[in-house]
C-alpha cells in the first residue's frame, strides 16, 4: 500500500474568473514551479479539476501536511491566485498497471 497526500486548491482573491487558467497573471512562473515539483517527484499527479477555472487536485509524496504547506507556499500563485482548500491523506488500494 502506498500513501500519498491529496491537496485540493481553489481560486484565491486575485484569480480572474473571466480568464482561462493559462491566461492568468504569472502563468509561466507558476507552470515552471509546478513542473519542478513534478520533476523532483514531490507531485505524483496533478492538474485542474473541471473546467480549469481555478480548482486543482494534486497528489503529492510528502512526509506530512507541514511539508505540503511549506512547498506550496513557494508557488508564485500561492494564496493570491490559488490557495489550499483541503489536505487529506490518501492510501492507494487499487492500481491498474497499464
Backbone as XML, in Angstrom:
<?xml version="1.0"?>
<chain id="A" units="angstrom">
  <residue number="1" name="UNK">
    <atom name="N" x="0.825" y="-1.183" z="0.000"/>
    <atom name="CA" x="0.000" y="0.000" z="0.000"/>
    <atom name="C" x="0.869" y="1.248" z="0.000"/>
  </residue>
  <residue number="2" name="UNK">
    <atom name="N" x="0.597" y="2.125" z="-0.899"/>
    <atom name="CA" x="1.326" y="3.394" z="-0.975"/>
    <atom name="C" x="0.454" y="4.498" z="-0.405"/>
  </residue>
  <residue number="3" name="UNK">
    <atom name="N" x="1.058" y="5.382" z="0.377"/>
    <atom name="CA" x="0.338" y="6.504" z="0.960"/>
    <atom name="C" x="0.860" y="7.815" z="0.374"/>
  </residue>
  <residue number="4" name="UNK">
    <atom name="N" x="-0.068" y="8.638" z="-0.007"/>
    <atom name="CA" x="0.232" y="9.962" z="-0.523"/>
    <atom name="C" x="-0.602" y="10.980" z="0.244"/>
  </residue>
  <residue number="5" name="UNK">
    <atom name="N" x="-0.501" y="12.221" z="-0.177"/>
    <atom name="CA" x="-1.347" y="13.271" z="0.361"/>
    <atom name="C" x="-2.060" y="13.931" z="-0.817"/>
  </residue>
  <residue number="6" name="UNK">
    <atom name="N" x="-3.382" y="14.072" z="-0.700"/>
    <atom name="CA" x="-4.188" y="14.747" z="-1.712"/>
    <atom name="C" x="-4.359" y="16.205" z="-1.299"/>
  </residue>
  <residue number="7" name="UNK">
    <atom name="N" x="-4.112" y="17.102" z="-2.242"/>
    <atom name="CA" x="-4.221" y="18.535" z="-1.980"/>
    <atom name="C" x="-5.215" y="19.117" z="-2.990"/>
  </residue>
  <residue number="8" name="UNK">
    <atom name="N" x="-6.236" y="19.765" z="-2.473"/>
    <atom name="CA" x="-7.188" y="20.462" z="-3.338"/>
    <atom name="C" x="-6.961" y="21.950" z="-3.151"/>
  </residue>
  <residue number="9" name="UNK">
    <atom name="N" x="-6.747" y="22.610" z="-4.276"/>
    <atom name="CA" x="-6.535" y="24.065" z="-4.260"/>
    <atom name="C" x="-7.708" y="24.741" z="-4.955"/>
  </residue>
  <residue number="10" name="UNK">
    <atom name="N" x="-8.001" y="25.961" z="-4.514"/>
    <atom name="CA" x="-9.126" y="26.711" z="-5.054"/>
    <atom name="C" x="-8.668" y="28.117" z="-5.409"/>
  </residue>
  <residue number="11" name="UNK">
    <atom name="N" x="-9.461" y="28.817" z="-6.200"/>
    <atom name="CA" x="-9.069" y="30.171" z="-6.592"/>
    <atom name="C" x="-8.910" y="31.097" z="-5.385"/>
  </residue>
  <residue number="12" name="UNK">
    <atom name="N" x="-7.892" y="31.912" z="-5.443"/>
    <atom name="CA" x="-7.668" y="32.936" z="-4.433"/>
    <atom name="C" x="-8.272" y="34.256" z="-4.880"/>
  </residue>
  <residue number="13" name="UNK">
    <atom name="N" x="-8.070" y="35.315" z="-4.100"/>
    <atom name="CA" x="-8.700" y="36.607" z="-4.402"/>
    <atom name="C" x="-8.214" y="37.266" z="-5.689"/>
  </residue>
  <residue number="14" name="UNK">
    <atom name="N" x="-7.030" y="36.918" z="-6.182"/>
    <atom name="CA" x="-6.518" y="37.538" z="-7.410"/>
    <atom name="C" x="-6.911" y="36.763" z="-8.672"/>
  </residue>
  <residue number="15" name="UNK">
    <atom name="N" x="-7.556" y="35.592" z="-8.503"/>
    <atom name="CA" x="-7.960" y="34.793" z="-9.667"/>
    <atom name="C" x="-9.016" y="35.560" z="-10.457"/>
  </residue>
  <residue number="16" name="UNK">
    <atom name="N" x="-8.828" y="35.649" z="-11.761"/>
    <atom name="CA" x="-9.786" y="36.328" z="-12.634"/>
    <atom name="C" x="-10.683" y="35.271" z="-13.269"/>
  </residue>
  <residue number="17" name="UNK">
    <atom name="N" x="-11.945" y="35.146" z="-12.815"/>
    <atom name="CA" x="-12.819" y="34.099" z="-13.339"/>
    <atom name="C" x="-13.161" y="34.276" z="-14.820"/>
  </residue>
  <residue number="18" name="UNK">
    <atom name="N" x="-12.900" y="35.429" z="-15.365"/>
    <atom name="CA" x="-13.161" y="35.674" z="-16.778"/>
    <atom name="C" x="-12.038" y="35.215" z="-17.688"/>
  </residue>
  <residue number="19" name="UNK">
    <atom name="N" x="-10.956" y="34.718" z="-17.111"/>
    <atom name="CA" x="-9.802" y="34.285" z="-17.908"/>
    <atom name="C" x="-9.538" y="32.803" z="-17.675"/>
  </residue>
  <residue number="20" name="UNK">
    <atom name="N" x="-9.082" y="32.121" z="-18.707"/>
    <atom name="CA" x="-8.711" y="30.714" z="-18.594"/>
    <atom name="C" x="-7.450" y="30.582" z="-17.742"/>
  </residue>
  <residue number="21" name="UNK">
    <atom name="N" x="-7.186" y="29.384" z="-17.282"/>
    <atom name="CA" x="-6.037" y="29.121" z="-16.411"/>
    <atom name="C" x="-4.734" y="29.635" z="-17.000"/>
  </residue>
  <residue number="22" name="UNK">
    <atom name="N" x="-4.474" y="29.310" z="-18.248"/>
    <atom name="CA" x="-3.210" y="29.690" z="-18.886"/>
    <atom name="C" x="-3.145" y="31.181" z="-19.242"/>
  </residue>
  <residue number="23" name="UNK">
    <atom name="N" x="-4.243" y="31.888" z="-19.039"/>
    <atom name="CA" x="-4.283" y="33.325" z="-19.294"/>
    <atom name="C" x="-4.162" y="34.150" z="-18.011"/>
  </residue>
  <residue number="24" name="UNK">
    <atom name="N" x="-4.077" y="33.494" z="-16.859"/>
    <atom name="CA" x="-3.968" y="34.202" z="-15.586"/>
    <atom name="C" x="-2.588" y="34.856" z="-15.460"/>
  </residue>
  <residue number="25" name="UNK">
    <atom name="N" x="-2.496" y="35.875" z="-14.633"/>
    <atom name="CA" x="-1.214" y="36.543" z="-14.381"/>
    <atom name="C" x="-0.188" y="35.547" z="-13.841"/>
  </residue>
  <residue number="26" name="UNK">
    <atom name="N" x="1.040" y="35.694" z="-14.271"/>
    <atom name="CA" x="2.175" y="34.891" z="-13.805"/>
    <atom name="C" x="2.030" y="33.394" z="-14.096"/>
  </residue>
  <residue number="27" name="UNK">
    <atom name="N" x="1.284" y="33.054" z="-15.148"/>
    <atom name="CA" x="1.107" y="31.653" z="-15.510"/>
    <atom name="C" x="2.447" y="30.948" z="-15.750"/>
  </residue>
  <residue number="28" name="UNK">
    <atom name="N" x="3.341" y="31.553" z="-16.502"/>
    <atom name="CA" x="4.606" y="30.890" z="-16.856"/>
    <atom name="C" x="5.417" y="30.561" z="-15.602"/>
  </residue>
  <residue number="29" name="UNK">
    <atom name="N" x="5.458" y="31.463" z="-14.641"/>
    <atom name="CA" x="6.212" y="31.229" z="-13.404"/>
    <atom name="C" x="5.568" y="30.107" z="-12.578"/>
  </residue>
  <residue number="30" name="UNK">
    <atom name="N" x="4.260" y="30.119" z="-12.503"/>
    <atom name="CA" x="3.548" y="29.060" z="-11.774"/>
    <atom name="C" x="3.782" y="27.708" z="-12.444"/>
  </residue>
  <residue number="31" name="UNK">
    <atom name="N" x="3.636" y="27.663" z="-13.771"/>
    <atom name="CA" x="3.810" y="26.408" z="-14.503"/>
    <atom name="C" x="5.225" y="25.862" z="-14.323"/>
  </residue>
  <residue number="32" name="UNK">
    <atom name="N" x="6.224" y="26.713" z="-14.385"/>
    <atom name="CA" x="7.612" y="26.267" z="-14.192"/>
    <atom name="C" x="7.817" y="25.725" z="-12.782"/>
  </residue>
  <residue number="33" name="UNK">
    <atom name="N" x="7.243" y="26.387" z="-11.793"/>
    <atom name="CA" x="7.351" y="25.924" z="-10.410"/>
    <atom name="C" x="6.722" y="24.537" z="-10.248"/>
  </residue>
  <residue number="34" name="UNK">
    <atom name="N" x="5.506" y="24.372" z="-10.783"/>
    <atom name="CA" x="4.804" y="23.091" z="-10.658"/>
    <atom name="C" x="5.534" y="21.988" z="-11.424"/>
  </residue>
  <residue number="35" name="UNK">
    <atom name="N" x="6.066" y="22.307" z="-12.606"/>
    <atom name="CA" x="6.845" y="21.327" z="-13.361"/>
    <atom name="C" x="8.050" y="20.862" z="-12.548"/>
  </residue>
  <residue number="36" name="UNK">
    <atom name="N" x="8.687" y="21.790" z="-11.837"/>
    <atom name="CA" x="9.825" y="21.439" z="-10.995"/>
    <atom name="C" x="9.436" y="20.483" z="-9.874"/>
  </residue>
  <residue number="37" name="UNK">
    <atom name="N" x="8.278" y="20.720" z="-9.246"/>
    <atom name="CA" x="7.812" y="19.813" z="-8.190"/>
    <atom name="C" x="7.544" y="18.417" z="-8.740"/>
  </residue>
  <residue number="38" name="UNK">
    <atom name="N" x="7.010" y="18.354" z="-9.954"/>
    <atom name="CA" x="6.753" y="17.054" z="-10.578"/>
    <atom name="C" x="8.061" y="16.356" z="-10.950"/>
  </residue>
  <residue number="39" name="UNK">
    <atom name="N" x="9.003" y="17.103" z="-11.491"/>
    <atom name="CA" x="10.284" y="16.515" z="-11.888"/>
    <atom name="C" x="11.036" y="15.921" z="-10.709"/>
  </residue>
  <residue number="40" name="UNK">
    <atom name="N" x="10.920" y="16.545" z="-9.539"/>
    <atom name="CA" x="11.615" y="16.007" z="-8.371"/>
    <atom name="C" x="10.827" y="14.916" z="-7.654"/>
  </residue>
  <residue number="41" name="UNK">
    <atom name="N" x="9.598" y="14.637" z="-8.119"/>
    <atom name="CA" x="8.797" y="13.560" z="-7.538"/>
    <atom name="C" x="7.912" y="13.975" z="-6.383"/>
  </residue>
  <residue number="42" name="UNK">
    <atom name="N" x="7.891" y="15.249" z="-6.044"/>
    <atom name="CA" x="7.003" y="15.710" z="-4.970"/>
    <atom name="C" x="5.552" y="15.618" z="-5.426"/>
  </residue>
  <residue number="43" name="UNK">
    <atom name="N" x="5.249" y="16.139" z="-6.615"/>
    <atom name="CA" x="3.916" y="15.961" z="-7.194"/>
    <atom name="C" x="3.935" y="14.684" z="-8.021"/>
  </residue>
  <residue number="44" name="UNK">
    <atom name="N" x="3.047" y="13.766" z="-7.679"/>
    <atom name="CA" x="2.935" y="12.495" z="-8.384"/>
    <atom name="C" x="1.937" y="12.627" z="-9.535"/>
  </residue>
  <residue number="45" name="UNK">
    <atom name="N" x="0.813" y="13.274" z="-9.256"/>
    <atom name="CA" x="-0.226" y="13.556" z="-10.244"/>
    <atom name="C" x="-0.777" y="14.930" z="-9.933"/>
  </residue>
  <residue number="46" name="UNK">
    <atom name="N" x="-1.191" y="15.657" z="-10.941"/>
    <atom name="CA" x="-1.784" y="16.955" z="-10.648"/>
    <atom name="C" x="-2.387" y="17.593" z="-11.867"/>
  </residue>
  <residue number="47" name="UNK">
    <atom name="N" x="-3.362" y="18.455" z="-11.607"/>
    <atom name="CA" x="-3.965" y="19.200" z="-12.691"/>
    <atom name="C" x="-5.276" y="19.818" z="-12.280"/>
  </residue>
  <residue number="48" name="UNK">
    <atom name="N" x="-5.843" y="20.590" z="-13.205"/>
    <atom name="CA" x="-7.091" y="21.291" z="-12.903"/>
    <atom name="C" x="-8.261" y="20.318" z="-12.790"/>
  </residue>
  <residue number="49" name="UNK">
    <atom name="N" x="-9.217" y="20.699" z="-11.978"/>
    <atom name="CA" x="-10.467" y="19.958" z="-11.861"/>
    <atom name="C" x="-11.536" y="20.679" z="-12.678"/>
  </residue>
  <residue number="50" name="UNK">
    <atom name="N" x="-12.355" y="19.940" z="-13.353"/>
    <atom name="CA" x="-13.474" y="20.536" z="-14.074"/>
    <atom name="C" x="-13.037" y="21.394" z="-15.243"/>
  </residue>
  <residue number="51" name="UNK">
    <atom name="N" x="-13.527" y="22.614" z="-15.247"/>
    <atom name="CA" x="-13.366" y="23.490" z="-16.403"/>
    <atom name="C" x="-12.104" y="24.350" z="-16.362"/>
  </residue>
  <residue number="52" name="UNK">
    <atom name="N" x="-11.135" y="24.003" z="-15.558"/>
    <atom name="CA" x="-9.869" y="24.740" z="-15.458"/>
    <atom name="C" x="-10.082" y="26.173" z="-14.995"/>
  </residue>
  <residue number="53" name="UNK">
    <atom name="N" x="-11.032" y="26.396" z="-14.130"/>
    <atom name="CA" x="-11.319" y="27.738" z="-13.624"/>
    <atom name="C" x="-10.814" y="27.925" z="-12.204"/>
  </residue>
  <residue number="54" name="UNK">
    <atom name="N" x="-9.709" y="27.267" z="-11.876"/>
    <atom name="CA" x="-9.050" y="27.553" z="-10.616"/>
    <atom name="C" x="-8.961" y="26.403" z="-9.640"/>
  </residue>
  <residue number="55" name="UNK">
    <atom name="N" x="-9.852" y="25.438" z="-9.702"/>
    <atom name="CA" x="-9.761" y="24.314" z="-8.778"/>
    <atom name="C" x="-8.777" y="23.285" z="-9.327"/>
  </residue>
  <residue number="56" name="UNK">
    <atom name="N" x="-7.954" y="22.752" z="-8.435"/>
    <atom name="CA" x="-6.928" y="21.794" z="-8.860"/>
    <atom name="C" x="-6.770" y="20.696" z="-7.822"/>
  </residue>
  <residue number="57" name="UNK">
    <atom name="N" x="-6.375" y="19.534" z="-8.291"/>
    <atom name="CA" x="-6.070" y="18.399" z="-7.423"/>
    <atom name="C" x="-4.624" y="18.005" z="-7.657"/>
  </residue>
  <residue number="58" name="UNK">
    <atom name="N" x="-3.897" y="17.839" z="-6.566"/>
    <atom name="CA" x="-2.511" y="17.381" z="-6.642"/>
    <atom name="C" x="-2.341" y="16.219" z="-5.675"/>
  </residue>
  <residue number="59" name="UNK">
    <atom name="N" x="-1.747" y="15.149" z="-6.165"/>
    <atom name="CA" x="-1.376" y="14.024" z="-5.313"/>
    <atom name="C" x="0.118" y="14.159" z="-5.092"/>
  </residue>
  <residue number="60" name="UNK">
    <atom name="N" x="0.518" y="14.295" z="-3.825"/>
    <atom name="CA" x="1.916" y="14.554" z="-3.518"/>
    <atom name="C" x="2.507" y="13.472" z="-2.640"/>
  </residue>
  <residue number="61" name="UNK">
    <atom name="N" x="3.792" y="13.297" z="-2.773"/>
    <atom name="CA" x="4.558" y="12.368" z="-1.955"/>
    <atom name="C" x="5.297" y="13.203" z="-0.919"/>
  </residue>
  <residue number="62" name="UNK">
    <atom name="N" x="4.677" y="13.368" z="0.238"/>
    <atom name="CA" x="5.219" y="14.231" z="1.286"/>
    <atom name="C" x="5.153" y="13.523" z="2.632"/>
  </residue>
  <residue number="63" name="UNK">
    <atom name="N" x="6.003" y="13.946" z="3.538"/>
    <atom name="CA" x="6.053" y="13.344" z="4.866"/>
    <atom name="C" x="4.828" y="13.700" z="5.699"/>
  </residue>
  <residue number="64" name="UNK">
    <atom name="N" x="4.369" y="14.947" z="5.566"/>
    <atom name="CA" x="3.243" y="15.402" z="6.388"/>
    <atom name="C" x="2.655" y="16.679" z="5.805"/>
  </residue>
  <residue number="65" name="UNK">
    <atom name="N" x="1.595" y="17.172" z="6.422"/>
    <atom name="CA" x="0.914" y="18.361" z="5.907"/>
    <atom name="C" x="1.785" y="19.605" z="6.010"/>
  </residue>
  <residue number="66" name="UNK">
    <atom name="N" x="2.653" y="19.660" z="6.994"/>
    <atom name="CA" x="3.551" y="20.820" z="7.105"/>
    <atom name="C" x="4.449" y="20.935" z="5.883"/>
  </residue>
  <residue number="67" name="UNK">
    <atom name="N" x="4.950" y="19.805" z="5.404"/>
    <atom name="CA" x="5.776" y="19.829" z="4.200"/>
    <atom name="C" x="4.963" y="20.297" z="2.999"/>
  </residue>
  <residue number="68" name="UNK">
    <atom name="N" x="3.724" y="19.837" z="2.896"/>
    <atom name="CA" x="2.846" y="20.259" z="1.800"/>
    <atom name="C" x="2.651" y="21.773" z="1.850"/>
  </residue>
  <residue number="69" name="UNK">
    <atom name="N" x="2.296" y="22.295" z="3.000"/>
    <atom name="CA" x="2.065" y="23.735" z="3.147"/>
    <atom name="C" x="3.317" y="24.537" z="2.828"/>
  </residue>
  <residue number="70" name="UNK">
    <atom name="N" x="4.454" y="24.060" z="3.303"/>
    <atom name="CA" x="5.713" y="24.767" z="3.060"/>
    <atom name="C" x="6.060" y="24.803" z="1.573"/>
  </residue>
  <residue number="71" name="UNK">
    <atom name="N" x="5.924" y="23.666" z="0.908"/>
    <atom name="CA" x="6.289" y="23.599" z="-0.513"/>
    <atom name="C" x="5.343" y="24.423" z="-1.375"/>
  </residue>
  <residue number="72" name="UNK">
    <atom name="N" x="4.034" y="24.326" z="-1.124"/>
    <atom name="CA" x="3.084" y="25.087" z="-1.930"/>
    <atom name="C" x="3.167" y="26.581" z="-1.632"/>
  </residue>
  <residue number="73" name="UNK">
    <atom name="N" x="3.643" y="26.963" z="-0.471"/>
    <atom name="CA" x="3.821" y="28.389" z="-0.153"/>
    <atom name="C" x="4.869" y="29.032" z="-1.057"/>
  </residue>
  <residue number="74" name="UNK">
    <atom name="N" x="5.753" y="28.237" z="-1.654"/>
    <atom name="CA" x="6.788" y="28.742" z="-2.550"/>
    <atom name="C" x="6.267" y="29.011" z="-3.963"/>
  </residue>
  <residue number="75" name="UNK">
    <atom name="N" x="5.054" y="28.546" z="-4.269"/>
    <atom name="CA" x="4.449" y="28.734" z="-5.589"/>
    <atom name="C" x="4.176" y="30.217" z="-5.820"/>
  </residue>
  <residue number="76" name="UNK">
    <atom name="N" x="4.577" y="30.764" z="-6.970"/>
    <atom name="CA" x="4.264" y="32.164" z="-7.273"/>
    <atom name="C" x="2.761" y="32.470" z="-7.221"/>
  </residue>
  <residue number="77" name="UNK">
    <atom name="N" x="1.920" y="31.462" z="-7.359"/>
    <atom name="CA" x="0.472" y="31.641" z="-7.281"/>
    <atom name="C" x="-0.075" y="31.448" z="-5.871"/>
  </residue>
  <residue number="78" name="UNK">
    <atom name="N" x="0.774" y="31.127" z="-4.919"/>
    <atom name="CA" x="0.312" y="30.788" z="-3.573"/>
    <atom name="C" x="-0.516" y="31.895" z="-2.943"/>
  </residue>
  <residue number="79" name="UNK">
    <atom name="N" x="-1.633" y="31.512" z="-2.397"/>
    <atom name="CA" x="-2.570" y="32.346" z="-1.644"/>
    <atom name="C" x="-3.332" y="33.357" z="-2.487"/>
  </residue>
  <residue number="80" name="UNK">
    <atom name="N" x="-2.670" y="34.125" z="-3.339"/>
    <atom name="CA" x="-3.389" y="35.136" z="-4.103"/>
    <atom name="C" x="-4.130" y="34.538" z="-5.305"/>
  </residue>
  <residue number="81" name="UNK">
    <atom name="N" x="-3.456" y="33.659" z="-6.045"/>
    <atom name="CA" x="-4.088" y="33.049" z="-7.222"/>
    <atom name="C" x="-4.731" y="31.714" z="-6.852"/>
  </residue>
  <residue number="82" name="UNK">
    <atom name="N" x="-4.021" y="30.896" z="-6.117"/>
    <atom name="CA" x="-4.534" y="29.606" z="-5.645"/>
    <atom name="C" x="-4.214" y="29.470" z="-4.170"/>
  </residue>
  <residue number="83" name="UNK">
    <atom name="N" x="-5.163" y="28.942" z="-3.423"/>
    <atom name="CA" x="-4.907" y="28.671" z="-2.014"/>
    <atom name="C" x="-5.331" y="27.237" z="-1.721"/>
  </residue>
  <residue number="84" name="UNK">
    <atom name="N" x="-4.747" y="26.680" z="-0.704"/>
    <atom name="CA" x="-5.076" y="25.306" z="-0.321"/>
    <atom name="C" x="-6.442" y="25.292" z="0.344"/>
  </residue>
  <residue number="85" name="UNK">
    <atom name="N" x="-7.332" y="24.468" z="-0.192"/>
    <atom name="CA" x="-8.667" y="24.305" z="0.377"/>
    <atom name="C" x="-8.710" y="23.109" z="1.319"/>
  </residue>
  <residue number="86" name="UNK">
    <atom name="N" x="-8.025" y="22.028" z="0.937"/>
    <atom name="CA" x="-8.022" y="20.802" z="1.746"/>
    <atom name="C" x="-6.725" y="20.041" z="1.548"/>
  </residue>
  <residue number="87" name="UNK">
    <atom name="N" x="-6.311" y="19.402" z="2.611"/>
    <atom name="CA" x="-5.180" y="18.470" z="2.574"/>
    <atom name="C" x="-5.654" y="17.203" z="3.275"/>
  </residue>
  <residue number="88" name="UNK">
    <atom name="N" x="-5.578" y="16.082" z="2.572"/>
    <atom name="CA" x="-6.055" y="14.815" z="3.129"/>
    <atom name="C" x="-5.063" y="13.697" z="2.822"/>
  </residue>
  <residue number="89" name="UNK">
    <atom name="N" x="-4.816" y="12.815" z="3.777"/>
    <atom name="CA" x="-4.018" y="11.628" z="3.472"/>
    <atom name="C" x="-4.789" y="10.748" z="2.485"/>
  </residue>
  <residue number="90" name="UNK">
    <atom name="N" x="-4.062" y="10.071" z="1.613"/>
    <atom name="CA" x="-4.690" y="9.221" z="0.616"/>
    <atom name="C" x="-3.898" y="7.930" z="0.512"/>
  </residue>
  <residue number="91" name="UNK">
    <atom name="N" x="-4.582" y="6.816" z="0.681"/>
    <atom name="CA" x="-3.970" y="5.499" z="0.569"/>
    <atom name="C" x="-4.441" y="4.845" z="-0.717"/>
  </residue>
  <residue number="92" name="UNK">
    <atom name="N" x="-3.509" y="4.424" z="-1.546"/>
    <atom name="CA" x="-3.836" y="3.757" z="-2.805"/>
    <atom name="C" x="-4.124" y="2.286" z="-2.501"/>
  </residue>
  <residue number="93" name="UNK">
    <atom name="N" x="-5.361" y="1.875" z="-2.731"/>
    <atom name="CA" x="-5.740" y="0.475" z="-2.549"/>
    <atom name="C" x="-5.910" y="-0.232" z="-3.882"/>
  </residue>
  <residue number="94" name="UNK">
    <atom name="N" x="-6.222" y="0.525" z="-4.924"/>
    <atom name="CA" x="-6.424" y="-0.028" z="-6.248"/>
    <atom name="C" x="-5.498" y="0.650" z="-7.230"/>
  </residue>
  <residue number="95" name="UNK">
    <atom name="N" x="-4.881" y="-0.144" z="-8.091"/>
    <atom name="CA" x="-3.989" y="0.418" z="-9.094"/>
    <atom name="C" x="-4.004" y="-0.494" z="-10.309"/>
  </residue>
  <residue number="96" name="UNK">
    <atom name="N" x="-4.286" y="0.063" z="-11.453"/>
    <atom name="CA" x="-4.235" y="-0.673" z="-12.701"/>
    <atom name="C" x="-2.882" y="-0.455" z="-13.341"/>
  </residue>
  <residue number="97" name="UNK">
    <atom name="N" x="-2.208" y="-1.501" z="-13.640"/>
    <atom name="CA" x="-0.918" y="-1.381" z="-14.312"/>
    <atom name="C" x="-1.163" y="-1.365" z="-15.808"/>
  </residue>
  <residue number="98" name="UNK">
    <atom name="N" x="-0.912" y="-0.212" z="-16.417"/>
    <atom name="CA" x="-1.173" y="-0.062" z="-17.856"/>
    <atom name="C" x="0.083" y="-0.234" z="-18.665"/>
  </residue>
</chain>
